[in-house]
Amino acid sequence: MRNENIEKSVHLLISLIDRISHGESLGSPAPISIRNIFDNNVDQQGGSLRLACAFLAVYSIVDKTWDFKSVPTGVRGRYGDKLLASELTFRNITFHKNITAFGENLGWKGAVRQFDLTKDSRFSDFLIRLKATTPSQRKELVDHIAWRLQSSRVIQQALPPLPASYLSYARSLSLCEKLIAIPSEGHIQQFLVAAFIEIHRRRFGHRVVTHHPHASDKFDGTKGDIEEFRDYELIAAYEVTVRNDWKNRLTDFGSKVSDGKLHKYVIFAANVRSDSDLHPATKLIKFVNRLSFDLAVVDLSDFFSVFCAELHREEIGEALNRAYELLTEPRLCGRDDFIKKFLAVTDAWLES
């Protein structure tokens, strides 16, 4: 029978890491005495010991009956050590030094119920100190461990630092046009728009947040695919779409404008200039006249024409790498097929 607490522990740690990656606070930092329970035991150690200690700390708050000395049954395999290592590697976490199965590496084979980790010098001090903590202190420690792992995340950038000539207006726009032409169910298009807005609005101290392209706005209460904040006040919301069915959601957009107290709603859409309802502007006037709110509909190509002119060359490089980072973020996308297509386009552009 499978030990479900093993898989629950893995998913708990991964969910905490994802929350941190998404900019969420897990609460007040743990006191140094709590942090040192983990840090002092793993900082000079290999990836297997590091990951085993992280796992055992999380397991201690999931399985309330664990004795703080035995190897949890079922820790090895697809639901335990291999799952945890693969999920971390997928997220570009480097803390575990890319090991694939800490249980096997540490010799946790055979009759693991006979193992007593408090007699193993690699774990004894850590487990004795872990057992002496209260449940709330263990929760603080696990939050700290999640942060330690997340802070080791290294994102491969799509573009290296480039000479100024590479990011001229024409070359930058050419790259953007190639990227937004990639079939990606709207992911690449949304993340590019979000990244360019984020880098531009940084000049004014604004915060830009992008959401999963297929997230339910009604479920999570967001007002758009991309939201812009001044301090904590929502000041703009944007929808990014490569489909034409957004026209069926005008009532929904109106509700977002009302609920968010927005001055207007902005949609960045594909093929606006070839849509007889929307172009030229005289047609757009007729289209929006029946609405109770101000609606801006901007062709994706026009967006990048303007922003490639507005941003400085180094800012364009930042925006393109930021879009790639969003694309690799598991909570937003993480689709390997989209990532490979993005890199194929940028690699070809670098050589052109």
N, C-alpha and C positions, 0 to 999 in steps of 0.2 A: 504493500500500500504506500502511495506516494506521500511524502511529508510536505503538505501544502504550505507549511510555515517557511520552508526553504524558498519557494517561488514568491511568496508574499514579501519576504525580506528583500529579495532582489528587486522586485517592482517598487517597493517603498524607497529604497536608496535611489533608484533611477528616477523616480518621480520627484524626489527632492532636488536632485541635480538639474532636472529639466526646469523646475520652478525657478531655481537660481539663474539658469541660463536665460530665462524669460524675463529677468529683472525683478523677480519677486523676493521680498525679504522673508526669511524664516523666523525672524524674531531677534531678540537681543543676542549678541555674541556670547558664547560660553565663557565662563571665567577661565583664566589661564591654567588653574589647577585641573580643571576638567579637560581642557584641550590637550594638556601635556600627557594625559593618560594614553592618548593615541599617538600624538606627535613624537614623544620621546621613544616610543617603542618601534616606530616605523621609519623615521627619517633617514636612517643610514642603511636601510634594508632593501632587499630585492622585491620585485613586483608581487611574487606569490605571498610572501609574508604580509606585505602591505594590504593586499586585497583580502586576505584571510581575516586580518584584524578588523578591517572595515566591515566585512560581512558579519563576523561574530558580534560586533557591537550592535548592528541593526537587528540581528537575530534575537538578541537579548531583550529587545522591546517588543518583538512580535510573539515569540514563544515564552510566555510567562512561567512555564514549568522547566525551562532549561536550567541546568545545574552549574553553568559557568566552568565546566571542565571537560565535558564530553564533546566529541565531534558530532554535530547534528547529522542524524541519519539521512542519507539522500543528498548530501551537499555536493557530491560529485555528479557531473553529467549535465544533460541538456536543460534541466530546470534549476540548476544551482551554479556551480563555479563557472561552467562554460557559458551559461546564459549571461551572467554578470559581466564576465570579461568581454564577450562579444558586444553587449550593449554599450559598454564603456568605449570600446574601440570604435564602434559605429559613431559615437558622439565626439570622436577626436580627443578623448581623455587620455592623458599620458601617464597619470600617476601610477598605474599598475605596470608600466613599462612593457605594455603590449603582450603580457603573458595570456595564455588561452585557457588554463585550467589550474587554478591554485591548489585544489585538493590533491590532484594527482602529483603535482610538483612537490608538494610537502610530504608525500608518502602516506596520505590518508586512504589506504587501500585495505581490502579484506575486512576483518571484524573490527570496524571502527568503534563499536560500542565498548571495546576494551581499552581504547585510548584514553589517557588522562592528560589533558593539555596543561594542567597545572604542574606536571612533572617534566614538561618540555620547556627548556630554558628560553626558547624563542617566544613563548606565550605566557609563561607563568606570572610574571610581574604584571603584564597587561590585564590578565583575567582576574587576578586578585584585586587589583585596583578597580576594575570594571564592576566586579561583584559588590564592592563596598559603596557604590554610588546608589543614590535614590532613583526611582523611575524618572523623575523630572530631570535629574542630572544626566541620566543616560540619553534622554531625548535631546538635551542640549549638545551632548557629545556627538550624537548621530547627525544633527544639523551641521555641526562643525566638520565632521568627516565628509558630508556631502559637499560642503564648500571647498574643502581641501581638494577633493577629486575634481570638482567643476573648475576650480581655478587653474588646474593643469591642462585645461583644454587648449589645444593649438589648432587653429584653423588654417589650412592651406589657402593661400590667396590665389585668386584667378590671374592676377596681374602683378608682376614685380614692379619695383620703382622704375619709371620709364623716362627717357629723355623727353624734353618738351615737345619735340616734333611729332612724337607718337600720339599725343593727346591734343592735336589741333582740333578745331571745331569740326572740320570735314571728316577726319578720321574717327573722332569720337562719335559723331552722329552715325557714321557708317557702321560702327560696331553695335551701337544701340539698335539700329534698324535690323541688323542680322540677328541679334538676341531676341527681339520681340517677335521675330518671325518663327522662332522655334516652337513647335507644337508642345505645349506643356500644361494644358488644362488651366491656363491662366496664372500658373505659379511664377514663372520667370518674369512675365509681364508685370505682375503685381509687385514683386520684390524689387524690380528695377525702379518702378515709380516710387515706391516707399523709400528706397535708398537715396534717390536723387532729392526727394523732398526733405528727408532727414538731414542730409548734408547741407542743403541750402538753409533750412530753418534753424540750424545750429547757430548761424550768424546772429539770430535774434533771441537765442536762449530758449527756443521752443523744443518740446519733446514730441517725437513722432513714434507711434506704435503701430505695428502691422500685425494682422491676425491671419490665421490659417485661411487660405482661399476658399475652403469649403465649409468653414465654420458657420453655425447657425447664429445669426445676429440676434434672433429672438431669444435663443437659449442663453447666450452670454451677455446680452444687454449692450453690445457694441453698436455704434452708429454707422460703421462703415468698415470696409476692408482695411483702411488706414485711418488713423485718428491723430489729430494734431492738438497738443495741449500747450497752453501758456500757464506755467506753474501747474495747478491741478484743474484748470478750467478748460473744457473742450471748446476749441475755437473753430475747428474745421473737421469735416469727415469726407472721405473720398472712396469711391467705388471704382474698381478696375475690372474690366471685363473684355473678353474676346468673343463673346456671344451676343446675339441680338435680342435674347429674351429679357434683357433688363427693362425693356419697354413695358413688360407686363407687371413690373414691380413699382410703378410710379406712386401708387398709394402708400406702399411701404416706405419709400424714400421720403414722402411727405410727413409720415409719422416720425421718422428719424429727425427731420428738421425741427419739428415741433417739440419732440421729447428732448432733443439736445440743445434747444434754443439757438439753432444755427441761423446764420444770415442767408445761406444758400447751400445747395448740395451739389457736389462736383463728381461727375462721372468721366473717367478716362476709358474710352472705348475704341475698339478696332473699327476701321472702315467708316468712320463718321463722314468723311468727305465724299464717299460714294453712296451715302444714304439719302434718298430724296426727301425724307422727312426732316433731315437735320442740316442739310447743306444745299444752297448757301444760307446765310443767316436769316434771310427773309422767310425761309421754310422753317427754320428753328423757332422763329417768333410764333408762327402759327401752332407749332407743336407744343410749346410751353404755355401758350395763352390760357389754356383751360386748367392749368395747375394753380394751386393756392400757395405755392412756394417758388423761390427762384432756383432754377435748375441750369447748371452749366454742363454742357456735353462737349468734351474735348477729344479730338482724335489723338490716339497714342503717339502717332508720328509727330504731330504738332507739339505735344508735350516735350519730347526729346529734342526737337528743333530749338525750342526756347531754352530748355535747361542746359543743353550743351553750349549754348551761347552765354548763359548767365553764370555758370560755374567756372571757377578757375581750373586750370589743367590738373593741378594736384587734387582738387576737390572731385573732379570727374573720376580720377583713379580711385579715390576713396569710395566713391559711390558705387562703382562697379564691383569693387571687392566686398563692400557691404552687402550688395545684392547677392553675391555668391555665398556670403556667410549666412544670410537669411535662408537661402536655398538649401544649405546643408544642415540647418537646424531641424532636428527631428520633430519638435512640436509644431513646426510650420510646414515642413515638407520632408526633406531627407531622402527624396526619391533618387536612387542611384542613376536611373536612366536620364532624368532631367539634368543631374549634375554632370554626367559625361557629355551630354549635348552642349551644355553651357561651356565647358572647358574646350570642347572641340572647336567651337566658334571662336573663343578668345585665343586659342593657340594658333589657329589659322590666321587670325587678324594680326597677331604679333609678327608673323612671318611675311605679311603682305607689304 
